[in-house]
């Protein structure tokens, strides 16, 4: 048995945990970071990075099929899933090695093992007691299922989907949110028939309705089937595949069922409740400054109610380190955190949807403009359609930006600055957007709302 003492103990080494550790070490604190698996967490090893590598491989497959329209003659010979896996694993390994080096260089002590909170200042890891003046809870999330729906066999989650050594011929996807539409997009590009089942009325239901409808049209053009507004009832497995039954009596036959119904907080049996941390349905409740009800104990990332995004957890980790240091960091509300869904076409947004803006400010006080990428030169060059929608308060700031089209995730940086800095369209309209870039589409939308459209009658 041993005891180790630190200024800050971080329980979990994912996006939120390692960001907190790095920033805390940078600020001069001694840091112990406890991780039961690999530093980097779900995002690096089982989520963001490997899935986006798959999506890029899917994009290459689509380009190779369609290259003749660009005057390039290629032959598409199929998907080498072993080669895709090698490419994906190589990216993860390189990023992991870099992160390990960074953690070591900052003097952060990594404690391997499962940690359990035993007091407001101690975490037990096996026989070792890790003591911190402050403790940051950052234990991440897991793939949820539905009550009575067991994962196993041909019923899989995103973790098992990443490890498949074959391309299924036919897949059913339960859930039309981010994870569901991203895997549906990959599998369609790889040659599978895909059916998405979503209980809510639209795909990516948390996005502006106009964007959701645009994605549905794009998926129809790609031949991706989806059933909206109907609930899952059950699934049976056999030697050939699965039969998914819906509450309206319809069935979907497939080789596999991907369960993509969201992620739950990893907090069970970790001592949080026993120490007195306020919880709600497994989530850790904090104030807006990410402090729990226990002095000196903070929480970040997917275990805190709200958006479950790696970059949210990352920024929250930095925030808490700076909060402990007394730097009084700025709170960014969830609504103003950018979201990107990396399917084909991409979806990116920040701020209020038009419907939520109307709820907040009133219909007479809100204006929006939807600029079609058909008028954007770079979008025409790369062969994408879509739109950029900007929502503003009349005689006031931009409160939402919503986009769909290839590569629009790369435009979200400017959009989040406009929303978070409460910029008026009139402030942005005089600024210069390089030509030809897709960012010009944002510029055109801002110019329209500023009352001086050039390419719109």
N, C-alpha and C positions, 0 to 999 in steps of 0.2 A: 504494500500500500504506500502511496506517495501523495504529496500535495504540491500543486503548482499554483503560483500566484501571479495575476496579471491585472493591469488597469481595466482591461475590457476582455470579456470572454464572449465569443461568438459561437452560438450553437447552430451549426449548419454552414456548409461551404459553397452554397450555390450563388446565384447572381447577387442576391441581397447580402448574403453573409460575407463573401470574399470582397465585395465592394466596401462594406463597412470595415473589414479588417485592413484593407489597403489604405483607406483614407485615415483610419485611426492611427496606423503606424506612421503615416506621413505627418500626422499632427503630433507625433512624439509619444504616443501611448504604447505601453507594452500590450501585446495582443496574443491571446490563445484562441485558435479556431478549431472547433471540433467537427469532424466530418466522418460519417460512417462508411462512405463510399469513396468517390473521387471529388476533389475540389473542382468546382465548375458546375456541379449539380445537374439537374434535369436539362437546363438550357443547352449546356455544352455537350453533354453525353447522350441525351435521349430526347431532346426537344428541338429548340430553335436551330442550332447549327446543323445537325444531321438532316433534319427535315428540309431545310433550305438548300442543302447540297442535293438532296433528291429532286427538289423542284427545279434546280438549275439543270440537272441531268435531263429532266423531262423537257425543259425548254430547248435544250440542244437536240433532243429527239424530234421535237416538232419542227425546228429549223431545218434539220436534215431532210425531213419529209417534204418540206415546202421550199427548199432552196432554189428550185427552178424559177420561181417567180421573181427572184433577185438576179437571175441570169447565171446562177451557179449550179452546175450539174453534179449532184451527189447521189449515192445509192444508199437507202436506208435498209440495213440488213437485220435489224432487230435490236433487242435490249440484252446486253451481257450483264446480267444482274450481279455476277461475281465482280465484274469490272466496276460497276456502279458502287458496290459495297466497298471495294478497295479505295476508290476515289473518296467516298464519304468518310470512311474510317481514317484515311490519311489526313483529311482536313481537321477532324476532331483531335487526332493525336498531336498534330502540330500546334493547335490552339492550347491543348492541355499542357504540353511541354512549356510553351511560353508562359502560361499562367503559373505553373509550378515555379519557374525561374523567378517570376516577379514576386511571388509570395516569399520565396527564400531570400531574395535580395532586400526585401523590406524588413526582414528580421521577424517575421510572423511565425509563431510556433504552431504547427499543425498537429493536433492530437487525433489519432485514428481510432475510431470506435463510435458506438452509439452512446450519446450523452443523455442524461436524465436530470432535469432541474430538481434539486433537492432543497434549495433555500433561495432567497432573493439574491444571494451572492455565490452560490456553489452549483456546479454541475458535476455529476458523478459519471465517470467513464470507466466501466469495469471496477477495478480496485482503486483507481486514481480519483482524487478529488481536485477539481479545477476551480480555483477561487478567483472571482473578479469583483472589482469595485462596482462595475456595471456589467450587466448581461444583456446580450442582444439575441433574441430568439429569431431564427431564420431557417426553419426546418422544411420549408417548401411544400410541395403538393404532389398528389398522386392522381392517376386516371380514375375517374369515377365510373361506376356502372349504375344501373337502375335496380330498384328493389326486386329481388327474385331473378335477376339476370346474372348468371354466373359466367365469369371469364374462364375460358379453357377450350381446348380443341380448336374448332374453327371459329370460335367467338373470341376476338382479340381486341387489344387496345393499341394505341399508337406505339407503345414500346415494342410490342411483338411485331407490329406492321413494319417497323424499321429493320427488323432482323430477318424478314422473309428472304428465302434464297430462291424464290421463283416469282414470276409475274402472274397473278391470278387472271383467269379469263373473265371472271364475272365477280363483282364485289358489291355488297350492300353496305352502306355507311349509315349508321344511326347517329344523327346529329348533323345539322347544317350550319354549325358555327365555324370558327376559324380552323380547328383541327380537321373537322369533317370535310370542308371544301378543299383544304390544301391536299389531303390524301386523295380525295376524289380527282383532283386536277392531275396529280402525279400519275395515278393509275390509268386515267384516260389517255394521257400522253404515252404511257408505256404499252397501250393497246388493249386495256381491259374495258369491258362494259361495266358501267357504274350506275347505281341507283342510290340516291340519298333520301333518307326519311327524316323529316323535320316536323315536330309537333306544332311549332309556331307558323304563322302565315307566310314567312319569307325566309330565304337563305340569309346568312349573316344578319340575324334579326336585330342585333344591337347597332347596326349602321343606319344611316339616313335611308328612308324607304325608297327614295329614287335610286340610290346606289344599289340597294338590294335587288330592285327590279331589273336594273341594268345587268347585274351579275347573273340573274336568272335567264335573261335573254341570251347572254354570252354562253352560258352553260348549255342552253338548248341548241345553239348553233354548233357547239362542240359535240353534241350527242350525249351529254350527261343527263340522265333521267333523274327526276326528283319528285317526291310526294310531299306536299306541304299541308300543314294544318291537320295532320292525322297522326295519332299516337301509336306507338309500338305496343303490341300485345304479347308476343312471345316468339321464341325461335326453337326450332328442332334441328338436330344435326344428324347426318347420315354419312355413309362412306364417300358420297359424291359432293357433299356440301351442306348448305343450310337452307332452311325454309323459314323466312321471316313472315310472321302474321301481324297484320295491322288491325286496329280496332274497328275499321270500317269493313273488315272482311277480306280485303285484298291481301295477296301474298307476294313475296319477292323471293325468287330462287337465286342463289349465289354460291360461290365456292367458300367465301368467307364473309363474316359480319364484323365490320370494324365498329366498336362502340366508342363514340366520340361525343359524350354528353357532358363534358366539362371536367374540371379537376377539383379535388377536395383537399383540405388542409391536412398536412402531416403533423398532428398534435397528440394523437391518442397515446396513452401510456408513457408520456414523456415527463410527467410530474407537474405539468403546468397548473392543473386544477388543484392538485394537492397543496401546492405552494400558495394558492389563493389568487392566481391570475384569473381575471374575468374572461369567460369564454362564451361563445354563442354558436351552437351547432358545429363545434370543432374549430371555429375561428377565434383568434386572439383579438380581444377588443382593446383598442388604443384610443387616445385622443388624437387630434389632428397633428400633433408633434410626435406621434408614434410611441408615446410612453404608455405603458400599461398602468393598471391601478396600483402596482407594486413599485415603490420608488426604486429607481436604478435599474429596472427591467424594461426593455424596449422590445418591439417586434417589427419585422420588416418582411416584405415580399408576399407570397401567395397565402400565408397564414393570416394576413390582415385583410378584412373584408374589402372588396373592390376589384378593380381590374387585376387579372392574373397575367401580368406581362413581365418578361425578364427585365426590360429597361425600367419598369416601375420599381421592381425590387432593387435593382442596381442603384437607382437614384435615392431610394429610401435608405439604403445602407450608407451611402455618402452623407445623407441628411442626418442620420442618427449619430454618426461619428462626429459631425460638426456640432450637433446639438449638445453632446456630452462635453465637447471642448468649449462650449459657451459662445459659439460663433453666430447663433441665432439665424440659421438658414431659412430661406423662403419656402413656404409651403406651396406645392403645386397640386391643385385639386385634380382628382382622377379625370374629370371631364376634359381637362386641358393637357392630358398626356396623349401623345400620338399613338394611334393604332394602325397596324399594317397586317393585311391578310395576303399571303404570298402565293395565292392561286393564280391561274391564268384566265382572265386578266386580274392584276393586282387590285386590291382595295386599300385605300389609306384615308384616315380621317383624324381630325382633332376638333375638340370643342362641341358645341351644341348642334344636334340635328335641327332641321327646320321646324319639325313638330315640337321639339323641346324648347326651341327659341320662342315659338309662338305661345307655348304654355307660360313661359317665364315673362315675356315682354308684351304679349298681346298681338293679335294678328295685324292690327293696323300699324304696329311699330316695328315690323320685321320685313326685310326685303331679302331676296336671294337671286342669284343668277347661276345658270348651269351652262358652262361653256363647253361645247363639243370639241373633242380632240381632232375631229375631222378638219378643223380650221388651223391645226397646228402642224407646221412643216416637219418637225422631227418625228412626231407621231406617225405622220404619213410615210416617212422614210423607213421607220422600223416596222410599219405595218400593223399599227394598233388603232383600235377605236376606243371610245370611252368619253369621259367628261370630267370637268372640274367644277364643283358647285361651291359657291361661297355664300355664307349667310351673314347678314349684318343687321344691327339695330339701326333704324332710320336715323340719320344725322348722328350716328354713333359708331362704335367699333365693329370690327369683324369678330363674330362670336363662334363661327364654325366653318371648317373647310372639309369637303368630302370629295374623294376622287376615285375613279376607276379607270384602269387601262394598264398596259404594260409599263413597268418601271415607275409607276406613280409613287411607290414607297420612297423613292429617292427625292420626291418633292416635299415630303412632309416636314422637313426641317424648316423651310421658309414659312410654311403654313402654321407651325406651332409658334414661331416667333410672332407672327401677326396676331394670333389669338391671345397668347400669353402677355404680349406687350400692349394689348387692347388698341391695336393700330386701326386707324380709319382707312377705308379704301382711298380716300383723298391723300393720305400720307404716303401710301405705297405706289399709287399710280404714276408719279413722276420718276420712280426708280427704274433703272435700266435692267432688263432681262436679256441675257446673251442670246444671239440668234445664230443658228437655229437650235433651240433647246425646248424641251417640254415645259420648262419653267415659264416660258412665255404664255402658256395657257393660264397659269395663275395670274400673270400680269394682265392678260386680257380680261379676266373675270373681275379683278380689282378695278380696272379702268372703266368697265361697264358700270359697276356700282358707284364709281366716282362721277358718273354722268358724262363720260367722254369715250364711248366705245368707238373703236376704229374698224374692226372687222365684223361688226354686227349691225344689221339694219334695224 
